[in-house]
Amino acid sequence: MKLSAFLVVTIFALTLVACGKPTAPESASSEGYGTTHEGKPAEGRNELQE
């Protein structure tokens, strides 16, 4: 029982190390919200509703 618990904890720790920290941007800004990756206004179903 102790050996299986140790293995589970070890695998969990290795998983956390392998994944690293989240890759989300550090600061969220709404500056480019509603634009394409090229900075142009979105068209069609992706267009912002006003």
N, C-alpha and C positions, 0 to 999 in steps of 0.2 A: 504494500500500500504506500509506504513512504517513498519507494523508488518510483512508482508511477506518478505520484504527486510532484516529485522532484523533476521528472521528465516533462510534465505538463508545464511547470513553472519555467523551466529552461527553454522550452520551445516558445512559450509566450514572450519571454524576454528577448530571444533572438528575433522573433517577428517584429517586435517594437524597434529593435536596433536596425533591422533591414529596411523597414518602412520609412524611418526618419520622421522629420516633422512635417506637418501639413504644408501643401504647396499653394495654399490660398494667398492672395495678395495681402500684404501687411496693412495697407490702408485702403478702405473702400471709398471710392469717389463716384459720384453720379455724373461726372463730367462727360463721359462718352456713352451714357445710357441712351439707347434707342438709335445707335449708329452701327454701321457695319464695321468690320475689322479695318476697312480702308478709311473710316471716318465720314463716310457718306450717310445721309439720312436713310433709314430703313424704309423699304417699300413693301406693298402687299400686306400679307397677314402679319408681318413683323413690325408694321408701322405702329407708332405710339398713338393711342386713342386720346383725344383731347377733350 
